[in-house]
Amino acid sequence: MSTKRDSIINTLHQTLASCSSLIEAGDYSKSQQSISEHVDFLNSVSSSILSESENEDSEKTALEILAQIHQYISLPTLNQDVIDALAFEWPKAVAKFACRSKRCLETAESIIDRLVETCSPRDMLSILCEALGSQDELFAVPRYFIPLLSGLTKVLVSIQRRHYEQVKAAVPVILSVFGTISSESDDEDTDFEELFCKAIDIANSIQEVRVKLEGKDSNKLRALLGLYVLQIMALVSIGLASKIASCLQLVLQLFHFLQHCELSYIGLITGCEVDVLTELDLGEDGDEYMNCFSQVKLGASLAVIWAYKSNEVAIAAKADLAAIKSELQGNWFRRWEAIGMLKHIFSCVNLPWELKKYAIKFLLCIMDGIMSHSYDDHVDYSAYMPTLYTGLQAIEMVIMYASDATLRKDAFGVFKKVIADTPTSLRFDVLRALIKNSDSSSMIAILLDYVRGEMHVEKTKRISLGNAFLEQEVHESASFWSPSVLELMEFVLRPPEGGPPSLPEYSDAVLSALNFYRFILITESTGNSNYTGILSKDNLRKAYNEWLLPLRTLLAGTMAENQKVDFTSDTICALNPVEFVLYRCIELVEEKLKHL
């Protein structure tokens, strides 16, 4: 043993002896001071050891300290009062040494296990939760948490009274650990896999406690277990999805608990059973407590997507995906609920694209299988539009940010099918809201082009059906061929904040808006109609003076500035089409104004 290590071990023995003698003597004040000095010593050594991670001798020192503590706590003659007093400090202190190596972790775990065996379960529950919750940045790594969570799995099943209340108190602390770790997982670190295995062990302990209970507490604990498992499902998928094999094995184990919680797959994908779980009676701290389950809806939708992605999961979970698809395809209400649940996958920034890809495929499969878009005139569908609207916004994120061209294409295909699934009388309102709440020029351009496409379809119907179309479907077609469409062009060409739009940043949206304006102007002129009001003198003058001329001035200045630098710059290339369409719109308006 090195001289330095020998000195450290001697100091350890001295501080332990001091703690023991003062505790046994009943000198509370001095014993607390002695325990504090002992803990400060341990923390100082552990910090020093971790700072010397490349030094092999530091691991030997850590192992020796842990071995001496384990030997001390295993002494048959050791007073229980001494164990109880030191138990308040040791879990956190020895867990810090566990960060040094795998062998240190195993020894630290055996020390905590020994404390769990010899101390009050209720005390150890509070002690371990406090250690888990007091995260030091230096020690916020899986190896610190693994021995603490391992001890907690044993404590939970050892509790003799108030089982539900004790589990309820521990769950938020446990989930906080996994929430922190899942966002920082390292593909090369196998400790993350072991840590998430502890999440499964915790679920096993909660289930073991639940089967001991009866009546209301059993039902409440079943609901709590369901929420816990769905939250872990989300965190595992975020933290380990890049390691598909490891993640898949954990997901398979989580599915086992979903069956115990009596959760069905149609209930998960539509969210109705998740809502039942979140109605768990938590007393006065209900809303605040539920914050720890912020991703249960993500977990619920992922549960179905994992079953869709993996036959192994589907078989193990006994998931009848064909029945689920059939139910969603034949029921608009269920289908829209599913879109509302899947949005949590599409909008989760930290979730791997692989899972988003399967979620898009799943939704595409559902939308492709819809037999008809029939609606009941007596139903107020506007109440369901917020769900579809937020779902479409989430799909937009995949369209805009996915690096895979095929995924972007599939996402846009889903987007169009969801829009088509919206009642025609409300479709324009949804598209208008998407346009006005988007800050992406390219997305606004896509949406404007879609509206223009809808109007073209209606125009074609009007021509083919003549007056019959106007009589039978005017209540639908009017939602697009109405003055409201001019709002969309004004939103882009004369933004709400005032002035012309920014160029070249919004060149895509501006080009689309100009093409849209030209399309309506020409269509209304050649059809001798004025459904949108675009041909009225006031609207023509407004477009000319407030939209087109200010844009021409801005465009000319921007082009001139960039031509000084480079005639072939990206900005010039982006603005050339805008310039062409703008001048064509100006010519058309001027021609119309001459004849008014």
TAURDA-V889564 format. One record per residue. RES is the residue in three letters. SS is DSSP state (hx for helix, st for strand, lp for the rest). Layout:
RES/SS
RES/SS
//
This chain:
MET/lp
SER/lp
THR/hx
LYS/hx
ARG/hx
ASP/hx
SER/hx
ILE/hx
ILE/hx
ASN/hx
THR/hx
LEU/hx
HIS/hx
GLN/hx
THR/hx
LEU/hx
ALA/hx
SER/hx
CYS/hx
SER/hx
SER/hx
LEU/hx
ILE/hx
GLU/hx
ALA/hx
GLY/lp
ASP/lp
TYR/hx
SER/hx
LYS/hx
SER/hx
GLN/hx
GLN/hx
SER/hx
ILE/hx
SER/hx
GLU/hx
HIS/hx
VAL/hx
ASP/hx
PHE/hx
LEU/hx
ASN/hx
SER/hx
VAL/hx
SER/hx
SER/hx
SER/hx
ILE/hx
LEU/hx
SER/hx
GLU/lp
SER/lp
GLU/lp
ASN/lp
GLU/hx
ASP/hx
SER/hx
GLU/hx
LYS/hx
THR/hx
ALA/hx
LEU/hx
GLU/hx
ILE/hx
LEU/hx
ALA/hx
GLN/hx
ILE/hx
HIS/hx
GLN/hx
TYR/hx
ILE/hx
SER/lp
LEU/lp
PRO/lp
THR/lp
LEU/lp
ASN/lp
GLN/hx
ASP/hx
VAL/hx
ILE/hx
ASP/hx
ALA/hx
LEU/hx
ALA/hx
PHE/hx
GLU/hx
TRP/hx
PRO/hx
LYS/hx
ALA/hx
VAL/hx
ALA/hx
LYS/hx
PHE/hx
ALA/hx
CYS/lp
ARG/lp
SER/lp
LYS/hx
ARG/hx
CYS/hx
LEU/hx
GLU/hx
THR/hx
ALA/hx
GLU/hx
SER/hx
ILE/hx
ILE/hx
ASP/hx
ARG/hx
LEU/hx
VAL/hx
GLU/hx
THR/hx
CYS/lp
SER/lp
PRO/hx
ARG/hx
ASP/hx
MET/hx
LEU/hx
SER/hx
ILE/hx
LEU/hx
CYS/hx
GLU/hx
ALA/hx
LEU/hx
GLY/hx
SER/lp
GLN/lp
ASP/lp
GLU/hx
LEU/hx
PHE/hx
ALA/lp
VAL/lp
PRO/hx
ARG/hx
TYR/hx
PHE/hx
ILE/hx
PRO/hx
LEU/hx
LEU/hx
SER/hx
GLY/hx
LEU/hx
THR/hx
LYS/hx
VAL/hx
LEU/hx
VAL/hx
SER/hx
ILE/lp
GLN/lp
ARG/lp
ARG/lp
HIS/hx
TYR/hx
GLU/hx
GLN/hx
VAL/hx
LYS/hx
ALA/hx
ALA/hx
VAL/hx
PRO/hx
VAL/hx
ILE/hx
LEU/hx
SER/hx
VAL/hx
PHE/hx
GLY/hx
THR/hx
ILE/hx
SER/hx
SER/lp
GLU/lp
SER/lp
ASP/lp
ASP/lp
GLU/lp
ASP/lp
THR/lp
ASP/hx
PHE/hx
GLU/hx
GLU/hx
LEU/hx
PHE/hx
CYS/hx
LYS/hx
ALA/hx
ILE/hx
ASP/hx
ILE/hx
ALA/hx
ASN/hx
SER/hx
ILE/hx
GLN/hx
GLU/hx
VAL/hx
ARG/hx
VAL/lp
LYS/lp
LEU/lp
GLU/lp
GLY/hx
LYS/hx
ASP/hx
SER/hx
ASN/hx
LYS/hx
LEU/hx
ARG/hx
ALA/hx
LEU/hx
LEU/hx
GLY/hx
LEU/hx
TYR/hx
VAL/hx
LEU/hx
GLN/hx
ILE/hx
MET/hx
ALA/hx
LEU/hx
VAL/hx
SER/hx
ILE/hx
GLY/hx
LEU/hx
ALA/lp
SER/lp
LYS/lp
ILE/hx
ALA/hx
SER/hx
CYS/hx
LEU/hx
GLN/hx
LEU/hx
VAL/hx
LEU/hx
GLN/hx
LEU/hx
PHE/hx
HIS/hx
PHE/hx
LEU/hx
GLN/hx
HIS/hx
CYS/lp
GLU/lp
LEU/lp
SER/lp
TYR/hx
ILE/hx
GLY/hx
LEU/hx
ILE/hx
THR/hx
GLY/lp
CYS/hx
GLU/hx
VAL/hx
ASP/hx
VAL/hx
LEU/hx
THR/hx
GLU/lp
LEU/lp
ASP/lp
LEU/lp
GLY/hx
GLU/hx
ASP/hx
GLY/hx
ASP/hx
GLU/hx
TYR/hx
MET/hx
ASN/hx
CYS/hx
PHE/hx
SER/lp
GLN/lp
VAL/hx
LYS/hx
LEU/hx
GLY/hx
ALA/hx
SER/hx
LEU/hx
ALA/hx
VAL/hx
ILE/hx
TRP/hx
ALA/hx
TYR/hx
LYS/hx
SER/lp
ASN/hx
GLU/hx
VAL/hx
ALA/hx
ILE/hx
ALA/hx
ALA/hx
LYS/lp
ALA/lp
ASP/lp
LEU/hx
ALA/hx
ALA/hx
ILE/hx
LYS/hx
SER/hx
GLU/hx
LEU/hx
GLN/hx
GLY/hx
ASN/lp
TRP/hx
PHE/hx
ARG/hx
ARG/hx
TRP/hx
GLU/hx
ALA/hx
ILE/hx
GLY/hx
MET/hx
LEU/hx
LYS/hx
HIS/hx
ILE/hx
PHE/hx
SER/lp
CYS/lp
VAL/lp
ASN/lp
LEU/lp
PRO/lp
TRP/hx
GLU/hx
LEU/hx
LYS/hx
LYS/hx
TYR/hx
ALA/hx
ILE/hx
LYS/hx
PHE/hx
LEU/hx
LEU/hx
CYS/hx
ILE/hx
MET/hx
ASP/hx
GLY/lp
ILE/lp
MET/lp
SER/lp
HIS/lp
SER/lp
TYR/lp
ASP/lp
ASP/lp
HIS/lp
VAL/lp
ASP/lp
TYR/hx
SER/hx
ALA/hx
TYR/hx
MET/hx
PRO/hx
THR/hx
LEU/hx
TYR/hx
THR/hx
GLY/hx
LEU/hx
GLN/hx
ALA/hx
ILE/hx
GLU/hx
MET/hx
VAL/hx
ILE/hx
MET/hx
TYR/hx
ALA/lp
SER/lp
ASP/lp
ALA/hx
THR/hx
LEU/hx
ARG/hx
LYS/hx
ASP/hx
ALA/hx
PHE/hx
GLY/hx
VAL/hx
PHE/hx
LYS/hx
LYS/hx
VAL/hx
ILE/hx
ALA/hx
ASP/lp
THR/lp
PRO/lp
THR/hx
SER/hx
LEU/hx
ARG/hx
PHE/hx
ASP/hx
VAL/hx
LEU/hx
ARG/hx
ALA/hx
LEU/hx
ILE/hx
LYS/hx
ASN/lp
SER/lp
ASP/lp
SER/lp
SER/hx
SER/hx
MET/hx
ILE/hx
ALA/hx
ILE/hx
LEU/hx
LEU/hx
ASP/hx
TYR/hx
VAL/hx
ARG/hx
GLY/hx
GLU/hx
MET/hx
HIS/hx
VAL/hx
GLU/hx
LYS/hx
THR/hx
LYS/hx
ARG/hx
ILE/hx
SER/hx
LEU/hx
GLY/lp
ASN/hx
ALA/hx
PHE/hx
LEU/hx
GLU/hx
GLN/hx
GLU/hx
VAL/hx
HIS/hx
GLU/hx
SER/hx
ALA/lp
SER/lp
PHE/lp
TRP/lp
SER/lp
PRO/lp
SER/hx
VAL/hx
LEU/hx
GLU/hx
LEU/hx
MET/hx
GLU/hx
PHE/hx
VAL/hx
LEU/hx
ARG/lp
PRO/lp
PRO/lp
GLU/lp
GLY/lp
GLY/lp
PRO/lp
PRO/lp
SER/lp
LEU/lp
PRO/lp
GLU/lp
TYR/lp
SER/hx
ASP/hx
ALA/hx
VAL/hx
LEU/hx
SER/hx
ALA/hx
LEU/hx
ASN/hx
PHE/hx
TYR/hx
ARG/hx
PHE/hx
ILE/hx
LEU/hx
ILE/hx
THR/hx
GLU/hx
SER/hx
THR/hx
GLY/lp
ASN/lp
SER/lp
ASN/lp
TYR/lp
THR/lp
GLY/lp
ILE/lp
LEU/lp
SER/lp
LYS/hx
ASP/hx
ASN/hx
LEU/hx
ARG/hx
LYS/hx
ALA/hx
TYR/hx
ASN/hx
GLU/hx
TRP/hx
LEU/hx
LEU/hx
PRO/hx
LEU/hx
ARG/hx
THR/hx
LEU/hx
LEU/hx
ALA/hx
GLY/hx
THR/hx
MET/hx
ALA/hx
GLU/hx
ASN/hx
GLN/hx
LYS/hx
VAL/hx
ASP/lp
PHE/lp
THR/lp
SER/lp
ASP/hx
THR/hx
ILE/hx
CYS/hx
ALA/hx
LEU/hx
ASN/hx
PRO/hx
VAL/hx
GLU/hx
PHE/hx
VAL/hx
LEU/hx
TYR/hx
ARG/hx
CYS/hx
ILE/hx
GLU/hx
LEU/hx
VAL/hx
GLU/hx
GLU/hx
LYS/hx
LEU/hx
LYS/hx
HIS/lp
LEU/lp
//
